[in-house]
Amino acid sequence: MNLDPLIRFYHDLSIESVARFPEFYAEDAYFKDPFNEVRGLPAIQRIFTHMFRQVGEPRFVVTGRVVDEGGVMLIWEFYFRVRLWGKGEAQVMRGVSHLRFDADGKVNYHRDYWDTGEELYMKLPALGTLMRGLRRALAA
């Protein structure tokens, strides 16, 4: 399976290109991340459209891949600028997407794994201070 077009789609993802999800995803595709669990292209497109409204300059960079007969794991970095707190600082979150494909080669299962504590909550002003203190207290 040639993953290059799909990876290029992720790298070039924009609010306009969200309309291109049907080129790569099955109509009834399943999607889950730490905040969402949906089925179907319209719901998946809504999640990515929402992302563009919540953060500035979002950009995915796939840094690795593991492929076997059961699917693909894409290792990625997500770059963005904070809109909801802070002063628009650049941020990066690291994660992995587990993808499975249907007989037509379209994604029918997409599950994102990333650490919400380290990659998000620790960066929030008040909650981050609390979580960093808790991390220090629990560290060996």
Short mmCIF file of the C-alpha atoms (twelve columns), coordinates in Angstrom:
data_MODEL
# 
_entry.id   MODEL 
# 
loop_
_atom_site.group_PDB 
_atom_site.id 
_atom_site.type_symbol 
_atom_site.label_atom_id 
_atom_site.label_alt_id 
_atom_site.label_comp_id 
_atom_site.label_asym_id 
_atom_site.label_seq_id 
_atom_site.Cartn_x 
_atom_site.Cartn_y 
_atom_site.Cartn_z 
_atom_site.pdbx_PDB_model_num 
ATOM 1   C CA . MET A 1   0.000   0.000  0.000  1 
ATOM 2   C CA . ASN A 2   1.317   3.420  -0.966 1 
ATOM 3   C CA . LEU A 3   0.836   5.670  2.068  1 
ATOM 4   C CA . ASP A 4   2.548   8.682  0.507  1 
ATOM 5   C CA . PRO A 5   -0.660  10.374 -0.813 1 
ATOM 6   C CA . LEU A 6   -2.351  10.002 2.591  1 
ATOM 7   C CA . ILE A 7   0.697   11.317 4.454  1 
ATOM 8   C CA . ARG A 8   0.938   14.241 2.027  1 
ATOM 9   C CA . PHE A 9   -2.766  14.938 2.712  1 
ATOM 10  C CA . TYR A 10  -2.028  15.128 6.454  1 
ATOM 11  C CA . HIS A 11  1.041   17.325 5.898  1 
ATOM 12  C CA . ASP A 12  -0.918  19.734 3.681  1 
ATOM 13  C CA . LEU A 13  -4.132  19.660 5.729  1 
ATOM 14  C CA . SER A 14  -5.929  23.004 5.772  1 
ATOM 15  C CA . ILE A 15  -9.454  24.114 6.560  1 
ATOM 16  C CA . GLU A 16  -10.140 24.018 2.821  1 
ATOM 17  C CA . SER A 17  -8.718  20.529 2.312  1 
ATOM 18  C CA . VAL A 18  -10.958 19.040 5.022  1 
ATOM 19  C CA . ALA A 19  -13.382 18.631 2.096  1 
ATOM 20  C CA . ARG A 20  -10.923 16.072 0.638  1 
ATOM 21  C CA . PHE A 21  -11.406 13.509 3.431  1 
ATOM 22  C CA . PRO A 22  -13.675 11.369 1.182  1 
ATOM 23  C CA . GLU A 23  -10.672 10.752 -1.087 1 
ATOM 24  C CA . PHE A 24  -8.913  8.941  1.770  1 
ATOM 25  C CA . TYR A 25  -11.613 7.862  4.269  1 
ATOM 26  C CA . ALA A 26  -14.535 5.463  3.923  1 
ATOM 27  C CA . GLU A 27  -18.012 6.955  4.286  1 
ATOM 28  C CA . ASP A 28  -18.629 5.085  7.567  1 
ATOM 29  C CA . ALA A 29  -15.077 5.434  8.964  1 
ATOM 30  C CA . TYR A 30  -14.596 5.297  12.733 1 
ATOM 31  C CA . PHE A 31  -12.490 7.968  14.479 1 
ATOM 32  C CA . LYS A 32  -11.415 8.198  18.109 1 
ATOM 33  C CA . ASP A 33  -9.019  10.488 19.948 1 
ATOM 34  C CA . PRO A 34  -8.827  11.506 23.631 1 
ATOM 35  C CA . PHE A 35  -11.792 13.893 23.201 1 
ATOM 36  C CA . ASN A 36  -13.948 12.452 20.406 1 
ATOM 37  C CA . GLU A 37  -15.426 9.170  19.270 1 
ATOM 38  C CA . VAL A 38  -17.427 9.339  16.055 1 
ATOM 39  C CA . ARG A 39  -18.413 7.383  12.991 1 
ATOM 40  C CA . GLY A 40  -18.901 8.763  9.498  1 
ATOM 41  C CA . LEU A 41  -17.187 11.286 7.278  1 
ATOM 42  C CA . PRO A 42  -19.301 14.333 8.243  1 
ATOM 43  C CA . ALA A 43  -18.470 13.842 11.939 1 
ATOM 44  C CA . ILE A 44  -14.754 13.340 11.223 1 
ATOM 45  C CA . GLN A 45  -14.668 16.434 9.031  1 
ATOM 46  C CA . ARG A 46  -16.435 18.396 11.793 1 
ATOM 47  C CA . ILE A 47  -13.658 17.444 14.265 1 
ATOM 48  C CA . PHE A 48  -10.907 18.657 11.942 1 
ATOM 49  C CA . THR A 49  -12.811 21.835 11.049 1 
ATOM 50  C CA . HIS A 50  -13.208 22.499 14.782 1 
ATOM 51  C CA . MET A 51  -9.439  22.032 15.231 1 
ATOM 52  C CA . PHE A 52  -8.767  24.839 12.737 1 
ATOM 53  C CA . ARG A 53  -11.083 27.126 14.731 1 
ATOM 54  C CA . GLN A 54  -9.530  26.271 18.102 1 
ATOM 55  C CA . VAL A 55  -5.820  26.605 17.338 1 
ATOM 56  C CA . GLY A 56  -3.710  28.777 15.094 1 
ATOM 57  C CA . GLU A 57  -1.502  27.445 12.327 1 
ATOM 58  C CA . PRO A 58  -2.177  23.727 12.941 1 
ATOM 59  C CA . ARG A 59  0.184   21.426 11.057 1 
ATOM 60  C CA . PHE A 60  0.827   17.690 11.182 1 
ATOM 61  C CA . VAL A 61  4.216   16.174 10.388 1 
ATOM 62  C CA . VAL A 62  4.394   12.410 10.081 1 
ATOM 63  C CA . THR A 63  7.817   11.390 11.383 1 
ATOM 64  C CA . GLY A 64  7.552   7.618  11.113 1 
ATOM 65  C CA . ARG A 65  5.402   4.689  10.124 1 
ATOM 66  C CA . VAL A 66  4.990   1.050  11.047 1 
ATOM 67  C CA . VAL A 67  3.126   -1.066 8.503  1 
ATOM 68  C CA . ASP A 68  1.853   -4.623 8.768  1 
ATOM 69  C CA . GLU A 69  -1.080  -6.652 7.475  1 
ATOM 70  C CA . GLY A 70  -3.274  -5.355 10.316 1 
ATOM 71  C CA . GLY A 71  -2.856  -1.692 9.486  1 
ATOM 72  C CA . VAL A 72  -0.532  1.236  9.945  1 
ATOM 73  C CA . MET A 73  0.809   3.227  12.856 1 
ATOM 74  C CA . LEU A 74  1.766   6.778  11.892 1 
ATOM 75  C CA . ILE A 75  3.987   8.619  14.347 1 
ATOM 76  C CA . TRP A 76  3.372   12.353 14.169 1 
ATOM 77  C CA . GLU A 77  4.044   15.767 15.591 1 
ATOM 78  C CA . PHE A 78  1.260   18.331 15.681 1 
ATOM 79  C CA . TYR A 79  2.405   21.947 15.617 1 
ATOM 80  C CA . PHE A 80  0.029   24.782 16.497 1 
ATOM 81  C CA . ARG A 81  -0.292  28.153 18.148 1 
ATOM 82  C CA . VAL A 82  -2.404  28.562 21.263 1 
ATOM 83  C CA . ARG A 83  -5.492  30.726 20.878 1 
ATOM 84  C CA . LEU A 84  -7.347  29.969 24.115 1 
ATOM 85  C CA . TRP A 85  -4.586  30.823 26.586 1 
ATOM 86  C CA . GLY A 86  -1.108  32.255 26.638 1 
ATOM 87  C CA . LYS A 87  0.147   34.651 23.998 1 
ATOM 88  C CA . GLY A 88  -0.115  32.507 20.896 1 
ATOM 89  C CA . GLU A 89  3.032   30.557 21.694 1 
ATOM 90  C CA . ALA A 90  4.046   27.787 19.316 1 
ATOM 91  C CA . GLN A 91  3.359   24.339 20.722 1 
ATOM 92  C CA . VAL A 92  4.027   20.774 19.655 1 
ATOM 93  C CA . MET A 93  2.162   17.605 20.620 1 
ATOM 94  C CA . ARG A 94  3.434   14.153 19.763 1 
ATOM 95  C CA . GLY A 95  1.250   11.166 19.088 1 
ATOM 96  C CA . VAL A 96  0.465   8.098  17.044 1 
ATOM 97  C CA . SER A 97  -2.443  7.237  14.753 1 
ATOM 98  C CA . HIS A 98  -3.517  3.633  14.270 1 
ATOM 99  C CA . LEU A 99  -5.158  3.245  10.861 1 
ATOM 100 C CA . ARG A 100 -6.934  0.329  9.213  1 
ATOM 101 C CA . PHE A 101 -8.160  0.246  5.633  1 
ATOM 102 C CA . ASP A 102 -11.132 -1.212 3.767  1 
ATOM 103 C CA . ALA A 103 -10.941 -3.284 0.566  1 
ATOM 104 C CA . ASP A 104 -10.838 -0.052 -1.490 1 
ATOM 105 C CA . GLY A 105 -7.768  1.183  0.399  1 
ATOM 106 C CA . LYS A 106 -9.657  3.891  2.306  1 
ATOM 107 C CA . VAL A 107 -9.238  4.480  6.030  1 
ATOM 108 C CA . ASN A 108 -12.124 2.860  7.892  1 
ATOM 109 C CA . TYR A 109 -10.575 3.001  11.383 1 
ATOM 110 C CA . HIS A 110 -8.527  5.891  12.800 1 
ATOM 111 C CA . ARG A 111 -7.552  5.953  16.461 1 
ATOM 112 C CA . ASP A 112 -5.239  8.651  17.801 1 
ATOM 113 C CA . TYR A 113 -3.113  8.090  20.869 1 
ATOM 114 C CA . TRP A 114 -1.460  10.990 22.660 1 
ATOM 115 C CA . ASP A 115 -0.850  11.888 26.263 1 
ATOM 116 C CA . THR A 116 -3.363  14.590 27.201 1 
ATOM 117 C CA . GLY A 117 -1.575  15.195 30.513 1 
ATOM 118 C CA . GLU A 118 1.890   15.852 29.148 1 
ATOM 119 C CA . GLU A 119 0.942   17.206 25.750 1 
ATOM 120 C CA . LEU A 120 -1.970  19.455 26.752 1 
ATOM 121 C CA . TYR A 121 -2.910  19.815 30.421 1 
ATOM 122 C CA . MET A 122 0.677   20.492 31.564 1 
ATOM 123 C CA . LYS A 123 0.716   23.483 29.206 1 
ATOM 124 C CA . LEU A 124 -2.415  25.124 30.642 1 
ATOM 125 C CA . PRO A 125 -1.662  28.028 32.996 1 
ATOM 126 C CA . ALA A 126 -3.296  26.990 36.315 1 
ATOM 127 C CA . LEU A 127 -3.789  23.284 35.721 1 
ATOM 128 C CA . GLY A 128 -0.241  22.969 34.361 1 
ATOM 129 C CA . THR A 129 1.250   24.307 37.601 1 
ATOM 130 C CA . LEU A 130 -0.775  21.802 39.612 1 
ATOM 131 C CA . MET A 131 0.131   18.897 37.322 1 
ATOM 132 C CA . ARG A 132 3.852   19.745 37.275 1 
ATOM 133 C CA . GLY A 133 3.824   19.819 41.097 1 
ATOM 134 C CA . LEU A 134 2.011   16.495 41.206 1 
ATOM 135 C CA . ARG A 135 4.520   15.012 38.747 1 
ATOM 136 C CA . ARG A 136 7.452   16.149 40.940 1 
ATOM 137 C CA . ALA A 137 5.799   14.691 44.043 1 
ATOM 138 C CA . LEU A 138 5.216   11.309 42.401 1 
ATOM 139 C CA . ALA A 139 8.555   10.986 40.593 1 
ATOM 140 C CA . ALA A 140 11.051  8.425  41.866 1 
# 
